[in-house]
């Protein structure tokens, strides 16, 4: 089973769109709000190289990770 985490902020419109899309597909995911957990910013930057949100981190069953930056539906659909 894949473990999906969406890194968001309170004011991010694209973050809401990613979560809405995942919900519409019935995909379960965790949310880490960087406004509430600023210490996680460094962690996700090291994994993604991005200073923006949303960042969706997909941990596969073999423990490899896929990172999707922004609201990229084609990329999300290919890895979720």
Secondary structure, DSSP 8 states (H G I E B T S, - for coil): --EEEEEE-TT-HHHHHHHHHHHHTT---EEEETTT-TTHHHHHHHHH--SSS-EEEEE-TTS-EEEEESS-HHHHHHH-
